[in-house]
Amino acid sequence: MVVKLFCKRLRAINQAFIGEQFGLHALSSSCKGFLFLLCFLPAILSFGQERDKKEIEAKLLQEARQNIEKFRKGSAQVTVRNVQGEPVSNVKVEINQLTQDFLFGNLSEEVFNPGLTEAERAKFTEMFKGLFNFTELTVKWAPYEPQQGKPKWEELQQKLDWCLTNGISPKGHTLGWTHDAGTPGWLYRYSPEVATQLYQARIQNLVGGFRDQISSWDVVNEPVTTIPWEMALLDTVGGQNKIDDGFRYKVDGITLEQTIPWVENSYRWAYEANPNGDFVINEFYTIAKPEIREKYYNLIQELLRREVSVTGIGIQAHEPREMWFSPVELVATFDKFQELGLPLHITEFTPQSSEKAITGGWREGVWTEEAQAEFAEQFYTLAFGHPSMASIHWWGLSDRFIWLKNGGLLDGDFNPKPVYNRLKKLIREEWMTKNLELMTDKKGQVDFRGFYGNYQLILTDADGKITTTEIHLKENGSTLFELIHDGKHPPSGNH
């Protein structure tokens, strides 16, 4: 209907524009109509394409929301009994979710920046906890051990203590990487054989030494888009054969047969150090470049065929940096890797509000704060709505310290940008189950459906006696909960 009205309006313009401006009154109406179409065909096609894109977005987002309801929530039955074990009816049950099982994360290490005041540190922590339950901690080899034998384990422990205090799940990033940051300069004093032995020791010291505090690791980073380990060790660090950072991404002609050995060894060494660990592989350009996606897929497929302990697939999502990813390509990427049967992780995501032009062809305009918020909401909905997704991790909280200008959710003073508020509404409101009030039936039971996570339940009987308890509604876990109402455990604080 909109297109018909649009064309009708343009036909009315035909007389005034073509006839008056170009003196074409003598032409037949069919000729003038043809010229009219030539003039306005690009606009008509563009209008139709934008309409089609909006319809596609709406369809994919609707499917994602249906998946969220289906895969991110579970049904629970709570039975309330008295101390004699008898079911109690007419008990009010207040249900509020406390934590989420799904991992929503961001970088947190700027909280330890020595330039922050105590007030700023507290504000940063408050804003982080207001949205996130997960963080990646940097253990890249060069910054973690700039001098051989002097790793910065005390700093890592300080970060882990902060995570424990604030209820944040940590992941180590990254054990193996052939970027300069993954191969410290002192390593090249040694032969390739000894350097590899040192690399093995590094993996096993970290994974084994911190096994009680860090169970999840990015073991190998960017294996498809950076050169293999053996090639990186040819670097002479400053000599005529110096391999600079840019060269390390020149992988044309490098085959999977060259890449697989060092990647396979890395995961086998990590598994030896902690057989119960969660060992993720991580790569970029998998959304924007189908050829990278295919090569990454083939690498993981071969590692799994060899029974290598890869337990999760990391997908970076901030390259190209100004691209608004097509939702079609996003879903296609998620679906492709789902075939491998492993959990998916969005490991690095950084849309910006830099006023730079949006690229990629799906959306036009510039990266404003509102564009950043809209894209983030769309991306998070599609990712959280995919059944194989296990975590989504932003790559920097505030604009003060972030690596990509204006890529944070907070401004330089740690105040929320529109994107922070938009995601908070999703993550902490729409995707949590709160403020349910139910009454037990004759069997002492109530049923509810909620997002996976920990819950506080407050039981209040007709006499006003209160019992407070917690349950964990877990995917593939128990859905039946037996609670004893003794009136001796009133709520200890706000919920």
N, C-alpha and C positions, 0 to 999 in steps of 0.2 A: 504493500500500500504506500509505504514511504517512497519507494522508487518511482511509482506511478505519479505521485504528486510532484516529485522532483522533476520528472521528465515533462509533465504538463506545464510546470512553471518555466522550464527552459524553452519550450516551444513558444510560449508567449513572448519570451525575450527575442525570439528569432526575427520578427518583423522589425523591431526597433534596432537591434544590434547589427544584423547582417544587412538589412535593407538600407537603413539610414547611414550607417558608418561606412559601408563599402559600396554603396550605389548599385546594389544588385537587384533592384526592383524588376528588371527586365527578365531575370532568370525564372525558369519554371519553379514551381513550388517544390518539386522533387529534387531539383538541383540545389535549391537553397537548403532543403532538409539534409541533403548529403553533406553540404559544407558545414552545416550546423553540427552534425554528428562528429565530423572530423575535429571541429573546434573543441567540443565538450566531451569526446569519448574518454580521454584520460581521466577527467574528473569523475565521470560516471563509473568507470572501471575501479578507480580508487575508492569511491563510495561503496561499491559492492564488495570490494576486498575487505574494507574495514568492518562492514556489517558481518561478513563471513567470519572474520577473526573473533569478533565479539561473541558470535554464536558458538564458535569452537571453544573459546575460553569458558563460556557459561556451561557448556556441556561437560567439559573436563572437570571443572570445579564442582559441579553437581555430583558427578561420579565420585570425586574425592571425598565429598562430605558424606555420601552414602557409605563409602568404605570406612571412614572414621567411625561412624555409628556401628558398623558391622565388626571391624577388626580391632578397634582401640578400646572397646568397652566389653564388659562381661556381666553376666547375671549372677546375683548372689541371693541366697536365702539365709536369713538370720532367725534362729530360734532362741527365745529368751526363757530361761528356767529359773526357779527359785533355788535356794540352797538344798532343798529336798529333791531336786531334780524334776520338779513338776513344771509343765509349761505355764507361763503367766500371760494372760490376755489383758488387753486394754493398757498396755505399756506404750508410752510415747517414745519413739526411737528417732532421735535427731542424728542425721548422717552428714558428715562433712569430710571431704577429701583433704588430706594434709600434704601428701607428696605424690609425685607422678613417677611411674616406672619408665616411661619414655624419656630419653635423654635430650634435653634442650640445653645447648652449651654455648660458651663463648670463652675467649681468652681472658685470663684473670691476672696475669703476672704484673700488669702495670700497677696493681695495688701495692706492690713492693717498691715502686719507684721512689728513690730517696728524696726526690723533689716534692713529694706530697706532704701536706700537713696531716696531723692526726685527724682533723675534721674531714679533710678530703678523703683520707683513707676509709674512714667510717662511711662517708656518703657513697663512695665507690662500692663498698661491700654491700650496703643496703640496696643500691640499684641493681647490682649483680644478682643478689638473692631474690629480688623482686620478680625476676624473670627466668633465671637459669638454675639448673641443678647439676651441671656437668662442665668440666673444663679440660682443655689439653695443656699439658705442661711441657715446656721446651727442654729436650735433652739432645738437641742437635750436637754432634760431636765437637765441632770446632768451638762454639761458645761454651759448651759444658765442660770441656777439658782443654782449654787453650794451652796449658802447659802439661806435658806428659806426666802422669802420675799424680796430678792435682785436680781431680774432677771436683766440680762444685756441688758435692752431695749435700753439704750443709744448707745451701740455698734451696735445693730441691726439697729437703726435709722441711724447711720453713714453709714452703708452698703447700706441702702435703698437710702440715699442721693446720694451716688456714682452711684447707678443704675439709678436714675432719671437723674443725670447730663450726663450720658453716653448713655442714651437710651437703657438700659438693663432691660428686664422683670424679676422680681424676683419670686421665689417660696420658701416657707418655708419648711424646712426638719429637723426633722420630729416631729409631735406632740406626737405620741404614739409609744413606742418601749420597749419591755421587756428585752433588752440588758442592761448591767450595765449603759451605757451612757443614757438610757432612764428612769432610776429609781434612782434619787439621793439618797445618803446615808441617809440624814436627813428624807426622806419619811418614813423610817421604824420605826421611833419613834411613829408612829401613828397606830391605828387599821386599818385593811383592809377597813373598812367602811369609816373612815375619809380620809385615803390615796386616796380612789377612788373619794371622794368629792373634794379633792385638785387637782386630775388629771382632773376632769371635769372643775374646775375653771381655770386651766392652759389653756386648749383648748379654752375656751370661752374668756378668757382675750386676748390671742394672735389673734385668728381669728376675734373677734369683735373689739379689740383695733387697729388692723392694717388693717381693712377691706378696707380702702381707698388706701392702698399702696400694700398690698399683697392679691391677690384674689385666688391664687393657693397654695395648701398645700399637702404635703405627710402626710396624717392623721395618718395612721398606717403603720409601717415599719416591714417587715418580719413576718407577722402573722402566716404563715404556718411553718416556720423553727425555730421559737423561742417559748418558753413556753407561755401559756396564762397569762394574767394579775394576776389572782387570785393566780396562782402558784408562780409567781415572788414575790408577797407580802409576801410569807413565808420566804424569805431571812432574816436572822438576822444580816447581815452585820458584819462579823467577829466572830460570835459565832460558836458553833459546827455545827449548821445547815446552815452555810454559803453556798449559791448557787453561785458558781463562774461563770465567763463569759462562760466557755466551757459548763457547765451544761445547760445553758440557750438555747443551741442549741440541746439538747437531747430531741427530740420530739417523739421518737418511742412510739406508743401506745396512743398518744394524739389525740383525735377525733375532728372533726369539731364542734361537739356539745359543747365541752369545749372551743373552740376558738371563736366561733361566738359571744357570749354575749358581751365581752369587745370590740370587733371590732365594732359591731353594735352600741353600746353606743357611742363610739368615734365619729363615723360619724354623729349620731343624734345630739350630742352636738355641733359639728362643724357647722352643718346646722342651728341650732338654732341661732348661733352667726352671720352667714352670709348666708342667703338662696340663694344668688347669687354666692357663692364660687365654686371653682373648686377643688374637693376633690379626690385626687389620692390615690390608695393603691399600695404598693411596695413590691416586693419579689425577692429573688435570686435563682439560680439553676434551674430556669424554662426552660432554654435552654438546659442545660446539662443533667438534670434528668427528664425524662418523668413522674415519679411518683410524683415529686414535682409540675410539671406543672399541672397534673390532679387534685391534691388536691387544689392547688391555684384556678384553674378554678371552681371547685365545691364550694369553699368558696364564690367566687364572685357571682356565679350563685345564691346561696342561699341568699346572701345579697340583690341582686336585686329582688329576689322573695319577700323579706320582705319589698321592697321599701325603702331600705337604700340608702342614697345619695352618693354612690360611683359614681364619674363622669369620672374617668380615671384609666387605668390599667398600673402600673409601672412594667417594666421588667429590672432587673439588669443584666449586661452583662460583669462581670469581675470575675466570679467564674465558674469553677476552673481557677486560675489566669494565668496558662501557656497554656490554651487550645485555639487552633484555631478552632472556632466553625464551624461545618459542615454547609454549606449554606442550605443544605436540612433541617436540624433541625431548623435553623433560620426561614426559611419560614414556616415550619410546626408549630412552636411556634406562629408566628404572625397570621397565618390562624386560629389556634385554638382559640386564644383569640378574634379574630375578630368576632367570632360567638356570643359573648356576647353583641355586639353592642355599645361598648364604645371606645373612643380614646385610642390608645396605646402610651406609653412613654418609651423610653430607658432612664432610670434614672441614671445609673452608668455604665460607659464603660471605661476600662483602659488597652488596650493592651500595651505591654512593649517592651523595647529594651535592655534587661538585659543580653543577651547572654545565657540565660537558654534554656533548650530544649523545643521545641514545643511539646505539648501533644494533645491528643484527637483522633489521628489516621487519621485525614483528611489531614493534612500537616505534613511534617517532616522537621527537621533542627533545627535552634536555632532562638531565638528572637533577630534579629539584628534590626538596625534602618530601613533598607529597608523592612524587614518582617513586622515590626510594621506599616509602611506606607501602604504596600500592603493590609494587613488585614483590616486596618481602611477604606481604600477606598472601599474594597469589602463590609464590614459591613454597611457603611453609604449608599452605593448605594442600597443594599437590603432593608434597613430600610426605607430610604426616598422613595423608590419605592413601599412601601406597602401602600395602600390607607388608612388604619386605623391609621397609625403612625402620631403623633402630635408633637413629640419632640425627640431630641437625645441629651443626656447630658454626656459629658466626665467628669471624676472624678479627675481633677487636671491638671493645665496648665503647670507647669514647673517641671523639675527634681530636683530643689533645695528643694522644700518643699513637694513633692507629697508622699502620703502614700505608694505607691508601687514603688520600685526602678526602675528608668528609664521608668516610665509610662507616662511621660509628653509629650507635643507637643513641648516644648521649653527646651533647655538645662539649666544648672544651672545659666547661665548669661542672660537668657531670649532671647537667639538667637533661630531662628526656626530650628527644626529638619526636616528631610525629610517628616515626617508625617504632620507637619504643612503646608508645602508648597503643599503637595498633596491634603489635605482637602481644602485649600484655593482655589485651582484651581477648585475643585468641587463646593464648597458652594458659592464663590463670583464671579466665572466666568461662569461655565457651568449651574449653577442653579439660575442665575439671568438674567434678560432681559435688555440688554444695547445696546446703540449706534444704535438704530433704527432711520432711517430718511425716512419719508413718506411725500407725497404731497396730500393735500385735493382734492377731486374730485368736480364735479359740484354741488353736494349736500353739499359741505363743510365737507365731511366725510373722515376719514381714519379708517381702521380696522387693529388690530394687536392681536396677541396671546402672552401672557406673564405669567411669574410666579406670584403667588399671592403676593401682597405687595403694598407699596407706590411708586409712580412714579412721577418724574418731567417731565413736558412737556414744551418745548420751542417752541413757535409759531413765525414764521418769515414770513411776507408777502412780496409781490414783491417790496414794497417801503422800505424794510429794517426795518420796525417797528416790535418790539419784545414784546411778552407777555409771561410771565412765570407763570405756575400754577402747582398744584399737584393734582393727583387723587389716589384713593385707589381701586385697582383691588382685590376684595375679593371673596373668595369661597362662593357661594350661595348669593352673593351680586349683586348689579346693574352692568350690563355690558354696559350700555349706558351712555355716558358722554357728556354734553352740555357745551362748553367753549365759553366765550366771549373774542374776540380779540380786545383790545382797544389800544394796543401799549404802555401802561403806566406801565407795570410791567416787566422790563428787568431782566435777571438772576442776582442774587445777589452774586453768587460765583461759584466755580467749581462744576461740576456735574459728 
